[in-house]
Amino acid sequence: MENVKKGLSIPPRDRKEWRDLVMNEIDYEFKNFVLQLKNTEYRRKIKKNEIDIETAIDELYTLCQKYSKAVQGDFKIIFKSW
């Protein structure tokens, strides 16, 4: 909630781009190394049926909420606006 007050919100969870990110339909490398590693991990786990798409989206979304300041630049490119 504190990040929203500072203008550091992230796009809503229901945006199509979240699914596209974990399904590799958006070929984008996060500038934040940890987020890039996690997203690559989600893609791999989805391929191996170790995790379902919705769980991967939830985990990525939660991680991005936690580090909202670090993802602002990436999200302006991926999501354009929200």
Rosetta constraint file for C-alpha pairs under 8 A:
AtomPair CA 1 CA 5 HARMONIC 6.71 0.50
AtomPair CA 2 CA 6 HARMONIC 6.68 0.50
AtomPair CA 3 CA 7 HARMONIC 6.47 0.50
AtomPair CA 3 CA 8 HARMONIC 5.00 0.50
AtomPair CA 3 CA 9 HARMONIC 6.25 0.50
AtomPair CA 3 CA 68 HARMONIC 7.03 0.50
AtomPair CA 3 CA 69 HARMONIC 7.67 0.50
AtomPair CA 4 CA 8 HARMONIC 5.19 0.50
AtomPair CA 4 CA 9 HARMONIC 4.77 0.50
AtomPair CA 8 CA 68 HARMONIC 5.89 0.50
AtomPair CA 8 CA 69 HARMONIC 5.90 0.50
AtomPair CA 8 CA 72 HARMONIC 7.02 0.50
AtomPair CA 9 CA 65 HARMONIC 7.65 0.50
AtomPair CA 9 CA 68 HARMONIC 6.52 0.50
AtomPair CA 10 CA 64 HARMONIC 7.35 0.50
AtomPair CA 10 CA 65 HARMONIC 6.59 0.50
AtomPair CA 10 CA 68 HARMONIC 6.40 0.50
AtomPair CA 10 CA 72 HARMONIC 7.55 0.50
AtomPair CA 10 CA 75 HARMONIC 7.53 0.50
AtomPair CA 10 CA 82 HARMONIC 7.68 0.50
AtomPair CA 11 CA 15 HARMONIC 7.03 0.50
AtomPair CA 11 CA 75 HARMONIC 7.81 0.50
AtomPair CA 11 CA 79 HARMONIC 7.27 0.50
AtomPair CA 11 CA 81 HARMONIC 7.84 0.50
AtomPair CA 11 CA 82 HARMONIC 5.44 0.50
AtomPair CA 12 CA 82 HARMONIC 7.50 0.50
AtomPair CA 13 CA 18 HARMONIC 7.07 0.50
AtomPair CA 13 CA 58 HARMONIC 7.87 0.50
AtomPair CA 13 CA 61 HARMONIC 6.73 0.50
AtomPair CA 14 CA 18 HARMONIC 7.62 0.50
AtomPair CA 15 CA 19 HARMONIC 7.79 0.50
AtomPair CA 16 CA 20 HARMONIC 6.35 0.50
AtomPair CA 17 CA 21 HARMONIC 6.02 0.50
AtomPair CA 17 CA 26 HARMONIC 7.65 0.50
AtomPair CA 17 CA 78 HARMONIC 7.38 0.50
AtomPair CA 17 CA 79 HARMONIC 6.83 0.50
AtomPair CA 18 CA 22 HARMONIC 6.63 0.50
AtomPair CA 18 CA 57 HARMONIC 6.16 0.50
AtomPair CA 18 CA 61 HARMONIC 7.71 0.50
AtomPair CA 19 CA 23 HARMONIC 6.00 0.50
AtomPair CA 19 CA 53 HARMONIC 7.34 0.50
AtomPair CA 19 CA 54 HARMONIC 7.99 0.50
AtomPair CA 19 CA 57 HARMONIC 6.36 0.50
AtomPair CA 20 CA 24 HARMONIC 5.94 0.50
AtomPair CA 20 CA 25 HARMONIC 4.70 0.50
AtomPair CA 20 CA 26 HARMONIC 5.48 0.50
AtomPair CA 21 CA 25 HARMONIC 6.17 0.50
AtomPair CA 21 CA 26 HARMONIC 5.30 0.50
AtomPair CA 21 CA 27 HARMONIC 7.41 0.50
AtomPair CA 21 CA 28 HARMONIC 7.63 0.50
AtomPair CA 21 CA 39 HARMONIC 7.51 0.50
AtomPair CA 22 CA 39 HARMONIC 6.22 0.50
AtomPair CA 22 CA 40 HARMONIC 7.84 0.50
AtomPair CA 22 CA 42 HARMONIC 6.24 0.50
AtomPair CA 22 CA 43 HARMONIC 5.47 0.50
AtomPair CA 22 CA 53 HARMONIC 7.27 0.50
AtomPair CA 22 CA 56 HARMONIC 6.78 0.50
AtomPair CA 22 CA 57 HARMONIC 6.67 0.50
AtomPair CA 23 CA 43 HARMONIC 6.13 0.50
AtomPair CA 23 CA 46 HARMONIC 7.91 0.50
AtomPair CA 23 CA 53 HARMONIC 7.66 0.50
AtomPair CA 24 CA 43 HARMONIC 6.83 0.50
AtomPair CA 28 CA 78 HARMONIC 7.95 0.50
AtomPair CA 29 CA 36 HARMONIC 5.98 0.50
AtomPair CA 30 CA 35 HARMONIC 6.33 0.50
AtomPair CA 30 CA 36 HARMONIC 5.03 0.50
AtomPair CA 30 CA 71 HARMONIC 7.88 0.50
AtomPair CA 30 CA 74 HARMONIC 6.21 0.50
AtomPair CA 31 CA 36 HARMONIC 7.36 0.50
AtomPair CA 31 CA 71 HARMONIC 7.92 0.50
AtomPair CA 31 CA 74 HARMONIC 6.81 0.50
AtomPair CA 32 CA 36 HARMONIC 6.32 0.50
AtomPair CA 32 CA 70 HARMONIC 6.77 0.50
AtomPair CA 32 CA 71 HARMONIC 7.13 0.50
AtomPair CA 33 CA 37 HARMONIC 6.19 0.50
AtomPair CA 34 CA 38 HARMONIC 6.17 0.50
AtomPair CA 35 CA 39 HARMONIC 6.03 0.50
AtomPair CA 35 CA 60 HARMONIC 7.95 0.50
AtomPair CA 35 CA 63 HARMONIC 7.77 0.50
AtomPair CA 35 CA 64 HARMONIC 7.78 0.50
AtomPair CA 36 CA 40 HARMONIC 6.15 0.50
AtomPair CA 37 CA 41 HARMONIC 6.12 0.50
AtomPair CA 38 CA 42 HARMONIC 6.20 0.50
AtomPair CA 38 CA 60 HARMONIC 7.54 0.50
AtomPair CA 39 CA 43 HARMONIC 6.30 0.50
AtomPair CA 39 CA 60 HARMONIC 7.00 0.50
AtomPair CA 40 CA 44 HARMONIC 6.27 0.50
AtomPair CA 41 CA 45 HARMONIC 6.12 0.50
AtomPair CA 42 CA 46 HARMONIC 6.05 0.50
AtomPair CA 42 CA 51 HARMONIC 7.56 0.50
AtomPair CA 42 CA 56 HARMONIC 5.75 0.50
AtomPair CA 43 CA 47 HARMONIC 6.30 0.50
AtomPair CA 44 CA 48 HARMONIC 6.37 0.50
AtomPair CA 45 CA 49 HARMONIC 6.00 0.50
AtomPair CA 45 CA 50 HARMONIC 4.94 0.50
AtomPair CA 45 CA 51 HARMONIC 5.56 0.50
AtomPair CA 46 CA 50 HARMONIC 5.99 0.50
AtomPair CA 46 CA 51 HARMONIC 5.26 0.50
AtomPair CA 46 CA 52 HARMONIC 5.93 0.50
AtomPair CA 46 CA 53 HARMONIC 6.50 0.50
AtomPair CA 46 CA 56 HARMONIC 7.85 0.50
AtomPair CA 51 CA 55 HARMONIC 6.61 0.50
AtomPair CA 51 CA 56 HARMONIC 6.74 0.50
AtomPair CA 52 CA 56 HARMONIC 6.38 0.50
AtomPair CA 53 CA 57 HARMONIC 6.20 0.50
AtomPair CA 54 CA 58 HARMONIC 6.10 0.50
AtomPair CA 55 CA 59 HARMONIC 6.13 0.50
AtomPair CA 56 CA 60 HARMONIC 6.11 0.50
AtomPair CA 57 CA 61 HARMONIC 5.91 0.50
AtomPair CA 58 CA 62 HARMONIC 6.08 0.50
AtomPair CA 59 CA 63 HARMONIC 6.13 0.50
AtomPair CA 60 CA 64 HARMONIC 6.10 0.50
AtomPair CA 61 CA 65 HARMONIC 6.12 0.50
AtomPair CA 62 CA 66 HARMONIC 6.32 0.50
AtomPair CA 63 CA 67 HARMONIC 6.38 0.50
AtomPair CA 64 CA 68 HARMONIC 5.38 0.50
AtomPair CA 64 CA 71 HARMONIC 6.77 0.50
AtomPair CA 67 CA 71 HARMONIC 6.69 0.50
AtomPair CA 68 CA 72 HARMONIC 6.41 0.50
AtomPair CA 71 CA 75 HARMONIC 6.00 0.50
AtomPair CA 72 CA 76 HARMONIC 6.19 0.50
AtomPair CA 73 CA 77 HARMONIC 6.71 0.50
AtomPair CA 74 CA 78 HARMONIC 6.22 0.50
AtomPair CA 75 CA 79 HARMONIC 5.31 0.50
AtomPair CA 75 CA 80 HARMONIC 6.79 0.50
AtomPair CA 76 CA 80 HARMONIC 4.61 0.50
AtomPair CA 76 CA 81 HARMONIC 6.33 0.50
